[in-house]
């Protein structure tokens, strides 16, 4: 019967087997902890590596951007030189325009002075004309009197409807009227002499 039940393990042997299993289990736990630590460390290293790679990429990107900025700056510096040349040209033109503007202002002042002088001369001429018109208006009665006196003395009545120097000489005493008309051109002296001759003849 003992043979059928197989080999019997003693307590000491069972205890030894349990201790060995415990050692293996404990070793497995330690290995698991070690693996967990390794995994954590790996994750940390990977995170650090990713951070370093990101930082490196950012650094490279910044360096590329800096290089591009420098290149752009160099290009803009060349453009800036061209711009400076243009600015100098514009500054020269500005000074020329300012000088021209100054000249125009001076010319404007001269023109305004001339205009003021012309206005003053016009005012003076207008005043003189007004005074002359007033004087002539005042002289109208006197002139009418002189003309009437002249007509009574000479007996001449002018014909203003004629295209020539024409009229008639009336001599009341002789009851005689002499018509005259000077068609040919004559100077004032000849006209006066001819009129006096006709007047004398009309009053004879």
Backbone as CSV, one residue per row, in Angstrom:
resi,resn,N_x,N_y,N_z,CA_x,CA_y,CA_z,C_x,C_y,C_z
1,UNK,0.847,-1.193,0.000,0.000,0.000,0.000,0.869,1.224,0.000
2,UNK,1.862,1.179,0.809,2.785,2.307,0.817,3.426,2.482,-0.529
3,UNK,3.590,1.365,-1.236,4.219,1.442,-2.546,3.273,2.094,-3.537
4,UNK,1.899,1.785,-3.359,0.916,2.366,-4.282,0.799,3.867,-4.086
5,UNK,0.972,4.371,-2.848,0.827,5.793,-2.579,2.021,6.556,-3.077
6,UNK,3.014,5.895,-3.530,4.178,6.564,-4.057,5.137,6.938,-2.968
7,UNK,6.062,7.761,-3.379,7.128,8.145,-2.448,6.600,9.172,-1.467
8,UNK,6.873,8.993,-0.208,6.417,9.912,0.836,7.488,10.957,1.077
9,UNK,7.053,12.291,1.041,8.004,13.410,1.246,7.961,13.774,2.721
10,UNK,9.095,13.902,3.220,9.172,14.254,4.644,8.903,15.764,4.809
11,UNK,8.697,16.107,6.125,8.427,17.513,6.434,9.602,18.384,6.077
12,UNK,10.715,17.935,6.302,11.900,18.727,6.022,12.057,18.960,4.520
13,UNK,11.766,17.906,3.774,11.861,18.048,2.322,10.786,19.028,1.809
14,UNK,9.538,18.928,2.336,8.461,19.835,1.939,8.814,21.279,2.303
15,UNK,9.375,21.411,3.499,9.770,22.751,3.928,10.827,23.309,3.011
16,UNK,11.766,22.441,2.614,12.824,22.904,1.735,12.275,23.298,0.372
17,UNK,11.301,22.480,-0.121,10.694,22.834,-1.415,9.934,24.174,-1.329
18,UNK,9.203,24.365,-0.243,8.479,25.648,-0.065,9.439,26.819,0.005
19,UNK,10.524,26.630,0.682,11.505,27.709,0.759,12.073,28.018,-0.625
20,UNK,12.326,26.942,-1.403,12.844,27.167,-2.752,11.809,27.912,-3.627
21,UNK,10.525,27.458,-3.485,9.476,28.171,-4.253,9.373,29.610,-3.786
22,UNK,9.476,29.835,-2.481,9.432,31.198,-1.956,10.580,32.024,-2.480
23,UNK,11.736,31.383,-2.521,12.895,32.125,-3.054,12.677,32.515,-4.522
24,UNK,12.136,31.495,-5.257,11.879,31.801,-6.683,10.831,32.910,-6.817
25,UNK,9.763,32.806,-5.991,8.712,33.833,-6.042,9.248,35.201,-5.648
26,UNK,10.032,35.216,-4.571,10.614,36.481,-4.117,11.548,37.045,-5.171
27,UNK,12.284,36.116,-5.795,13.179,36.565,-6.844,12.374,37.123,-8.019
28,UNK,11.216,36.452,-8.295,10.357,36.961,-9.365,9.820,38.338,-9.044
29,UNK,9.435,38.525,-7.761,8.963,39.857,-7.358,10.057,40.906,-7.514
30,UNK,11.244,40.521,-7.079,12.350,41.472,-7.209,12.642,41.761,-8.669
31,UNK,12.579,40.677,-9.484,12.802,40.896,-10.922,11.714,41.801,-11.515
32,UNK,10.452,41.610,-11.032,9.351,42.465,-11.511,9.570,43.917,-11.122
33,UNK,9.988,44.104,-9.847,10.285,45.471,-9.413,11.420,46.068,-10.228
34,UNK,12.425,45.153,-10.483,13.568,45.621,-11.265,13.119,45.991,-12.698
35,UNK,12.251,45.144,-13.251,11.735,45.440,-14.590,10.910,46.735,-14.601
36,UNK,10.110,46.917,-13.520,9.316,48.148,-13.425,10.218,49.369,-13.327
37,UNK,11.284,49.216,-12.534,12.244,50.314,-12.430,12.912,50.591,-13.774
38,UNK,13.259,49.469,-14.445,13.868,49.645,-15.768,12.894,50.319,-16.744
39,UNK,11.624,49.910,-16.663,10.616,50.520,-17.554,10.441,51.999,-17.236
40,UNK,10.399,52.287,-15.947,10.272,53.696,-15.549,11.472,54.505,-16.013
41,UNK,12.660,53.898,-15.810,13.869,54.578,-16.237,13.894,54.747,-17.756
42,UNK,13.415,53.731,-18.472,13.371,53.811,-19.926,12.410,54.911,-20.371
43,UNK,11.252,54.928,-19.711,10.286,55.982,-20.053,10.863,57.367,-19.773
44,UNK,11.583,57.456,-18.641,12.205,58.728,-18.301,13.257,59.115,-19.327
45,UNK,14.080,58.096,-19.691,15.101,58.373,-20.708,14.468,58.769,-22.044
46,UNK,13.384,58.052,-22.386,12.722,58.376,-23.651,12.118,59.781,-23.609
47,UNK,11.523,60.126,-22.449,10.952,61.469,-22.310,12.049,62.529,-22.392
48,UNK,13.170,62.219,-21.695,14.288,63.165,-21.754,14.831,63.291,-23.174
49,UNK,14.909,62.114,-23.843,15.416,62.137,-25.210,14.479,62.932,-26.127
50,UNK,13.165,62.702,-25.926,12.197,63.466,-26.723,12.313,64.960,-26.447
51,UNK,12.477,65.281,-25.151,12.629,66.688,-24.790,13.892,67.272,-25.401
52,UNK,14.987,66.456,-25.297,16.238,66.933,-25.883,16.130,67.066,-27.402
53,UNK,15.455,66.086,-28.034,15.263,66.183,-29.474,14.400,67.401,-29.838
54,UNK,13.343,67.622,-29.043,12.492,68.781,-29.281,13.273,70.073,-29.103
55,UNK,14.087,70.079,-28.015,14.922,71.251,-27.779,15.922,71.446,-28.903
56,UNK,16.484,70.305,-29.366,17.447,70.395,-30.456,16.777,70.892,-31.728
57,UNK,15.566,70.339,-31.994,14.845,70.800,-33.180,14.509,72.281,-33.078
58,UNK,14.098,72.707,-31.877,13.794,74.113,-31.675,15.033,74.975,-31.868
59,UNK,16.168,74.433,-31.322,17.425,75.165,-31.489,17.804,75.278,-32.955
60,UNK,17.670,74.143,-33.663,17.982,74.163,-35.096,17.046,75.116,-35.833
61,UNK,15.752,75.034,-35.475,14.780,75.932,-36.117,15.124,77.392,-35.860
62,UNK,15.488,77.677,-34.597,15.864,79.041,-34.265,17.126,79.465,-35.008
63,UNK,18.080,78.513,-35.101,19.309,78.829,-35.825,19.023,79.081,-37.305
64,UNK,18.151,78.220,-37.882,17.767,78.432,-39.287,17.073,79.778,-39.450
65,UNK,16.159,80.068,-38.508,15.471,81.358,-38.566,16.456,82.511,-38.424
66,UNK,17.445,82.328,-37.529,18.454,83.365,-37.350,19.276,83.543,-38.614
67,UNK,19.626,82.395,-39.229,20.382,82.480,-40.485,19.555,83.191,-41.555
68,UNK,18.281,82.809,-41.644,17.415,83.473,-42.618,17.272,84.958,-42.315
69,UNK,17.169,85.259,-41.008,17.067,86.677,-40.633,18.321,87.435,-41.026
70,UNK,19.479,86.784,-40.782,20.746,87.422,-41.158,20.818,87.604,-42.667
71,UNK,20.402,86.543,-43.391,20.411,86.656,-44.842,19.457,87.751,-45.307
72,UNK,18.284,87.782,-44.676,17.334,88.824,-45.032,17.875,90.197,-44.666
73,UNK,18.530,90.257,-43.502,19.126,91.521,-43.089,20.178,91.984,-44.076
74,UNK,20.999,91.004,-44.523,22.014,91.356,-45.514,21.360,91.850,-46.794
75,UNK,20.278,91.126,-47.193,19.574,91.575,-48.390,18.937,92.933,-48.191
76,UNK,18.336,93.123,-47.003,17.718,94.412,-46.718,18.765,95.496,-46.561
77,UNK,19.943,95.119,-46.102,21.000,96.120,-45.987,21.387,96.623,-47.364
78,UNK,21.445,95.681,-48.319,21.715,96.114,-49.691,20.589,97.010,-50.184
79,UNK,19.358,96.554,-49.867,18.226,97.377,-50.246,18.266,98.700,-49.507
80,UNK,18.706,98.642,-48.269,18.799,99.861,-47.488,19.780,100.835,-48.120
81,UNK,20.862,100.334,-48.660,21.805,101.209,-49.350,21.145,101.862,-50.553
82,UNK,20.380,101.059,-51.290,19.642,101.625,-52.421,18.613,102.627,-51.924
83,UNK,17.986,102.261,-50.798,17.013,103.174,-50.229,17.670,104.463,-49.760
84,UNK,18.858,104.336,-49.169,19.590,105.523,-48.754,19.909,106.410,-49.945
85,UNK,20.272,105.793,-51.056,20.560,106.579,-52.260,19.304,107.314,-52.725
86,UNK,18.203,106.570,-52.672,16.955,107.204,-53.078,16.550,108.296,-52.100
87,UNK,16.780,108.030,-50.815,16.458,109.049,-49.820,17.300,110.294,-50.019
88,UNK,18.579,110.107,-50.335,19.434,111.262,-50.629,18.909,112.015,-51.847
89,UNK,18.485,111.256,-52.853,17.941,111.888,-54.054,16.661,112.645,-53.723
90,UNK,15.811,111.991,-52.908,14.588,112.662,-52.492,14.885,113.883,-51.637
91,UNK,15.901,113.783,-50.798,16.284,114.921,-49.974,16.772,116.071,-50.849
92,UNK,17.531,115.728,-51.888,17.999,116.763,-52.815,16.810,117.415,-53.520
93,UNK,15.893,116.567,-53.972,14.707,117.105,-54.624,13.893,117.951,-53.651
94,UNK,13.857,117.504,-52.390,13.116,118.260,-51.388,13.717,119.644,-51.214
95,UNK,15.056,119.709,-51.138,15.712,121.011,-51.004,15.463,121.871,-52.238
96,UNK,15.505,121.235,-53.414,15.228,121.995,-54.629,13.803,122.539,-54.616
97,UNK,12.870,121.688,-54.188,11.487,122.130,-54.127,11.297,123.217,-53.077
98,UNK,11.996,123.069,-51.948,11.914,124.110,-50.925,12.477,125.423,-51.444
99,UNK,13.593,125.336,-52.181,14.174,126.542,-52.777,13.209,127.143,-53.794
100,UNK,12.619,126.264,-54.615,11.656,126.748,-55.601,10.450,127.347,-54.914
101,UNK,10.015,126.712,-53.828,8.890,127.236,-53.070,9.223,128.597,-52.492
102,UNK,10.459,128.751,-52.003,10.889,130.046,-51.486,10.874,131.098,-52.589
103,UNK,11.374,130.705,-53.773,11.354,131.632,-54.903,9.923,131.995,-55.282
104,UNK,9.055,130.984,-55.280,7.662,131.250,-55.626,7.011,132.180,-54.608
105,UNK,7.371,131.979,-53.336,6.826,132.867,-52.308,7.316,134.293,-52.518
106,UNK,8.613,134.436,-52.867,9.136,135.768,-53.140,8.450,136.371,-54.358
107,UNK,8.300,135.547,-55.408,7.605,136.035,-56.595,6.160,136.400,-56.266
108,UNK,5.559,135.608,-55.387,4.194,135.911,-54.989,4.128,137.246,-54.254
109,UNK,5.111,137.475,-53.377,5.147,138.753,-52.668,5.312,139.906,-53.644
110,UNK,6.230,139.712,-54.625,6.433,140.758,-55.633,5.155,140.966,-56.430
111,UNK,4.522,139.855,-56.821,3.281,139.955,-57.595,2.194,140.646,-56.777
112,UNK,2.100,140.266,-55.493,1.100,140.910,-54.643,1.390,142.399,-54.503
113,UNK,2.685,142.738,-54.383,3.048,144.155,-54.304,2.677,144.875,-55.584
114,UNK,2.985,144.237,-56.732,2.635,144.848,-58.017,1.126,144.994,-58.156
115,UNK,0.416,143.952,-57.726,-1.045,144.019,-57.799,-1.573,145.136,-56.909
116,UNK,-0.992,145.245,-55.706,-1.415,146.327,-54.816,-1.127,147.686,-55.435
117,UNK,0.041,147.797,-56.088,0.362,149.060,-56.761,-0.614,149.339,-57.895
118,UNK,-0.927,148.289,-58.669,-1.890,148.465,-59.760,-3.264,148.850,-59.225
119,UNK,-3.659,148.196,-58.126,-4.944,148.544,-57.520,-4.927,149.990,-57.037
120,UNK,-3.797,150.379,-56.434,-3.674,151.762,-55.969,-3.739,152.730,-57.141
121,UNK,-3.005,152.401,-58.230,-3.044,153.257,-59.417,-4.451,153.305,-60.012
122,UNK,-5.125,152.137,-60.005,-6.490,152.108,-60.517,-7.404,152.978,-59.654
123,UNK,-7.227,152.866,-58.324,-8.043,153.693,-57.432,-7.783,155.171,-57.676
124,UNK,-6.488,155.507,-57.857,-6.148,156.909,-58.123,-6.751,157.361,-59.446
125,UNK,-6.602,156.502,-60.494,-7.156,156.852,-61.804,-8.676,156.966,-61.740
126,UNK,-9.301,156.046,-60.995,-10.753,156.099,-60.860,-11.181,157.364,-60.119
127,UNK,-10.410,157.716,-59.102,-10.725,158.933,-58.363,-10.581,160.159,-59.258
128,UNK,-9.494,160.169,-60.056,-9.302,161.290,-60.980,-10.426,161.343,-62.012
129,UNK,-10.801,160.164,-62.518,-11.874,160.121,-63.506,-13.177,160.626,-62.898
130,UNK,-13.429,160.200,-61.651,-14.639,160.663,-60.971,-14.606,162.173,-60.780
131,UNK,-13.425,162.669,-60.388,-13.288,164.118,-60.211,-13.474,164.845,-61.539
132,UNK,-12.893,164.262,-62.617,-13.043,164.885,-63.930,-14.497,164.852,-64.387
133,UNK,-15.165,163.712,-64.115,-16.580,163.631,-64.478,-17.397,164.657,-63.699
134,UNK,-17.059,164.777,-62.410,-17.760,165.778,-61.598,-17.488,167.179,-62.125
135,UNK,-16.204,167.401,-62.489,-15.853,168.722,-63.030,-16.570,168.976,-64.345
136,UNK,-16.636,167.918,-65.178,-17.327,168.092,-66.458,-18.810,168.331,-66.246
137,UNK,-19.381,167.584,-65.271,-20.790,167.814,-64.973,-21.012,169.239,-64.480
138,UNK,-20.065,169.710,-63.701,-20.171,171.091,-63.234,-19.958,172.082,-64.370
139,UNK,-19.156,171.627,-65.372,-18.865,172.522,-66.495,-19.955,172.509,-67.558
140,UNK,-20.877,171.527,-67.442,-21.911,171.438,-68.486,-22.720,172.734,-68.610
141,UNK,-23.211,173.265,-67.515,-23.955,174.541,-67.670,-23.090,175.646,-68.261
142,UNK,-21.856,175.703,-67.787,-20.961,176.734,-68.316,-20.682,176.507,-69.790
143,UNK,-20.466,175.221,-70.156,-20.221,174.915,-71.560,-21.451,175.236,-72.407
144,UNK,-22.623,174.904,-71.871,-23.843,175.241,-72.601,-23.970,176.752,-72.799
145,UNK,-23.595,177.442,-71.763,-23.634,178.900,-71.870,-22.643,179.389,-72.912
146,UNK,-21.438,178.801,-72.884,-20.424,179.189,-73.867,-20.867,178.834,-75.276
147,UNK,-21.481,177.627,-75.403,-21.944,177.217,-76.729,-23.060,178.146,-77.217
148,UNK,-23.953,178.447,-76.285,-25.043,179.366,-76.671,-24.490,180.722,-77.069
149,UNK,-23.514,181.185,-76.281,-22.878,182.455,-76.613,-22.141,182.359,-77.937
150,UNK,-21.452,181.229,-78.136,-20.720,181.008,-79.378,-21.696,180.959,-80.557
151,UNK,-22.836,180.254,-80.338,-23.828,180.158,-81.422,-24.449,181.518,-81.725
152,UNK,-24.687,182.300,-80.679,-25.283,183.622,-80.913,-24.322,184.553,-81.622
153,UNK,-23.040,184.371,-81.334,-22.044,185.231,-81.980,-21.781,184.769,-83.403
154,UNK,-21.544,183.490,-83.545,-21.157,182.969,-84.859,-22.363,182.639,-85.713
155,UNK,-23.483,182.309,-85.072,-24.672,181.921,-85.827,-24.580,180.492,-86.361
156,UNK,-23.619,179.684,-85.855,-23.429,178.321,-86.358,-24.344,177.355,-85.599
157,UNK,-25.051,176.530,-86.345,-25.819,175.440,-85.774,-25.335,174.158,-86.448
158,UNK,-24.770,173.283,-85.646,-24.114,172.094,-86.202,-25.135,171.040,-86.596
159,UNK,-24.822,170.360,-87.692,-25.645,169.244,-88.167,-24.926,167.934,-87.801
160,UNK,-25.366,167.359,-86.698,-24.689,166.137,-86.228,-25.163,164.883,-86.959
161,UNK,-26.184,165.029,-87.797,-26.647,163.870,-88.564,-25.775,163.595,-89.779
162,UNK,-24.965,164.552,-90.173,-24.107,164.381,-91.344,-22.865,163.587,-90.964
163,UNK,-22.335,162.864,-91.953,-21.110,162.115,-91.720,-19.880,162.984,-91.838
164,UNK,-20.036,164.253,-92.137,-18.925,165.188,-92.275,-19.139,166.367,-91.333
165,UNK,-18.190,167.234,-91.335,-18.309,168.465,-90.551,-19.274,169.381,-91.302
166,UNK,-20.492,169.518,-90.757,-21.543,170.238,-91.508,-22.418,171.035,-90.548
167,UNK,-23.178,171.957,-91.093,-24.098,172.770,-90.322,-24.573,173.946,-91.161
168,UNK,-25.068,174.927,-90.443,-25.499,176.137,-91.153,-25.207,177.355,-90.293
169,UNK,-25.040,178.467,-91.005,-24.740,179.739,-90.329,-25.954,180.649,-90.533
170,UNK,-26.522,181.049,-89.368,-27.715,181.893,-89.416,-27.352,183.323,-89.031
171,UNK,-27.698,184.227,-89.922,-27.475,185.654,-89.648,-28.834,186.323,-89.549
172,UNK,-29.371,186.502,-88.308,-30.721,187.047,-88.156,-30.886,188.439,-88.756
173,UNK,-29.850,189.268,-88.609,-29.975,190.634,-89.106,-30.193,190.641,-90.618
174,UNK,-29.461,189.791,-91.303,-29.573,189.728,-92.759,-30.654,188.730,-93.201
175,UNK,-31.219,188.005,-92.210,-32.209,186.984,-92.538,-31.662,186.044,-93.611
176,UNK,-30.462,185.572,-93.307,-29.772,184.743,-94.284,-29.232,183.504,-93.564
177,UNK,-29.321,182.360,-94.238,-28.803,181.098,-93.714,-27.838,180.509,-94.733
178,UNK,-26.640,180.215,-94.278,-25.621,179.635,-95.159,-25.310,178.214,-94.692
179,UNK,-25.551,177.256,-95.565,-25.212,175.857,-95.249,-23.758,175.577,-95.615
180,UNK,-23.144,174.706,-94.846,-21.760,174.325,-95.163,-21.544,172.845,-94.830
181,UNK,-20.594,172.279,-95.523,-20.211,170.878,-95.285,-18.807,170.675,-95.821
182,UNK,-17.910,170.277,-94.947,-16.513,170.052,-95.339,-16.301,168.544,-95.534
183,UNK,-16.306,168.136,-96.791,-16.140,166.714,-97.084,-14.676,166.327,-97.198
184,UNK,-13.876,167.211,-97.766,-12.454,166.895,-97.931,-11.752,167.056,-96.590
185,UNK,-10.729,166.232,-96.337,-10.003,166.358,-95.071,-9.301,167.702,-94.956
186,UNK,-9.430,168.319,-93.813,-8.796,169.605,-93.544,-8.290,169.600,-92.107
187,UNK,-7.259,170.410,-91.906,-6.773,170.541,-90.531,-7.608,171.574,-89.795
188,UNK,-7.411,171.630,-88.501,-8.219,172.523,-87.665,-8.045,173.983,-88.068
189,UNK,-6.838,174.328,-88.418,-6.564,175.725,-88.781,-7.348,176.122,-90.027
190,UNK,-7.347,175.272,-91.044,-8.068,175.567,-92.285,-9.574,175.618,-92.055
191,UNK,-10.058,174.684,-91.205,-11.489,174.678,-90.906,-11.895,175.968,-90.205
192,UNK,-11.094,176.381,-89.222,-11.408,177.613,-88.489,-11.406,178.818,-89.417
193,UNK,-10.416,178.882,-90.283,-10.350,180.015,-91.220,-11.557,180.026,-92.155
194,UNK,-11.939,178.847,-92.655,-13.072,178.775,-93.572,-14.370,179.150,-92.876
195,UNK,-14.519,178.696,-91.606,-15.727,179.040,-90.863,-15.809,180.542,-90.609
196,UNK,-14.705,181.135,-90.221,-14.711,182.580,-89.997,-14.994,183.333,-91.292
197,UNK,-14.539,182.817,-92.399,-14.823,183.457,-93.690,-16.309,183.386,-93.993
198,UNK,-16.918,182.207,-93.735,-18.343,182.057,-93.982,-19.169,182.929,-93.040
199,UNK,-18.714,183.008,-91.792,-19.421,183.849,-90.819,-19.377,185.313,-91.252
200,UNK,-18.207,185.739,-91.617,-18.077,187.133,-92.064,-18.957,187.385,-93.283
201,UNK,-18.972,186.402,-94.195,-19.775,186.586,-95.420,-21.262,186.598,-95.111
202,UNK,-21.670,185.778,-94.073,-23.088,185.728,-93.739,-23.567,187.007,-93.081
203,UNK,-22.695,187.693,-92.391,-23.090,188.899,-91.671,-22.842,190.173,-92.481
204,UNK,-22.422,190.065,-93.692,-22.178,191.267,-94.515,-23.510,191.736,-95.090
